[in-house]
């Protein structure tokens, strides 16, 4: 009788673990889905602006980059993790879209070793951090915003100089969701540092 009770207790424990895993996966998927509509809305606005200006060549290039971006989201969207290299390739296409809209008002500098590029991060994490820079800063070519991406051991660091908007148009959902995903997938929080002239986000990585 005792053995039967112990077996039932073990089975109940395994069921609870499976339910928790399924709940975590569902929450991660929901967090990723919350981000997609906002990104889609912004890219369509940018394309609309190019079309209104009758910039045919730029519009075609924009559509090609947009195609690359959505191919990435279709291929990788169901994955919890991607390599840093995969995310950087995606960011290159994403940044091409941003540059069409803002020109040299925003710049990016990437300094990462091949070893770091093989590490894993949550899917779309860098896009979220770049988009956060766009949301919170005034962008002008006379005072450009510079984004720097480098590493500190097993941490990916995204840093930008601050050109804060007078009126913020963000509810902070992007960073909050990214932090929840890191908690669920990696077991660590992102670290946010707000300094006088710089804004820094430190993103945990998994080594391959």
Secondary structure as GFF3:
##gff-version 3
##sequence-region A 1 208
A	DSSP	alpha_helix	2	52	.	.	.	ID=ss1
A	DSSP	alpha_helix	56	76	.	.	.	ID=ss2
A	DSSP	beta_strand	81	83	.	.	.	ID=ss3
A	DSSP	alpha_helix	84	102	.	.	.	ID=ss4
A	DSSP	three_ten_helix	103	105	.	.	.	ID=ss5
A	DSSP	beta_strand	106	110	.	.	.	ID=ss6
A	DSSP	alpha_helix	114	117	.	.	.	ID=ss7
A	DSSP	beta_strand	120	122	.	.	.	ID=ss8
A	DSSP	alpha_helix	125	136	.	.	.	ID=ss9
A	DSSP	beta_strand	145	152	.	.	.	ID=ss10
A	DSSP	beta_strand	155	161	.	.	.	ID=ss11
A	DSSP	alpha_helix	173	185	.	.	.	ID=ss12
A	DSSP	beta_strand	191	194	.	.	.	ID=ss13
A	DSSP	beta_strand	198	204	.	.	.	ID=ss14
###
